[in-house]
Amino acid sequence: MACVEFSFHVPSLEELAEVLQKGLKDNFADVQVSVVDCPDLTKEPFTFPVKAAYLC
């Protein structure tokens, strides 16, 4: 059985934000999508019990 390789487009975070912005504008009156650093989810208002790198 032969192995087949595929190339996939991996969008940048900015490109993803732009696509989300356009799509959400169709369903919401006020939408703003931006890429920011992940907050510390162990602090208020989230107060997760442990730090989890995979959540960001």
Order of alpha helices (4+ residues) and beta strands (2+ residues): alpha
